Amino acid sequence: MYKSCKSHYSSPSSWFLRYILAGQEGIAIPVLVKLAFDSSPVVRRHVAENPRTPCTLLVKLSQDSDCEVRLAVAENPMCSDGLRRMLAEDDSPDVRYALAENFTTGESILALLIQDDNPFVAWRALKTIANKTRQQGAQPDVICAA
């Protein structure tokens, strides 16, 4: 006999099915909300990656205990500048590096990241600004941290 989708969804051993469900383009928002509270960080990360995830849910996921979930929030195209600014102060250098590397991160946030204590984050932010400036056809300004 076939099991219903609902019984697969609620089964604790079916994290992979929940993971697949979290990445679906047409997924209903209430299902995304439920999956955002999943016990598996892999499932929560996939919710954070989904462009259909509402901003309010991204805010909740930006406070997740797993840095990979927070990193996925930073890379979500629906992540607001305000949320990215908050993530620019995240404890995890991986989250800050992802922001510094992301071409859609705003210039003001990249300017903050240039001053990051982690030299890899600061260098990546500087490189991203240079690449964005080059793509726009202008010469990058040399930015020195005080």
Secondary structure as GFF3:
##gff-version 3
##sequence-region A 1 146
A	DSSP	alpha_helix	5	10	.	.	.	ID=ss1
A	DSSP	alpha_helix	15	22	.	.	.	ID=ss2
A	DSSP	alpha_helix	29	36	.	.	.	ID=ss3
A	DSSP	alpha_helix	41	49	.	.	.	ID=ss4
A	DSSP	alpha_helix	55	61	.	.	.	ID=ss5
A	DSSP	alpha_helix	67	75	.	.	.	ID=ss6
A	DSSP	alpha_helix	81	87	.	.	.	ID=ss7
A	DSSP	alpha_helix	93	101	.	.	.	ID=ss8
A	DSSP	alpha_helix	107	114	.	.	.	ID=ss9
A	DSSP	alpha_helix	119	135	.	.	.	ID=ss10
###
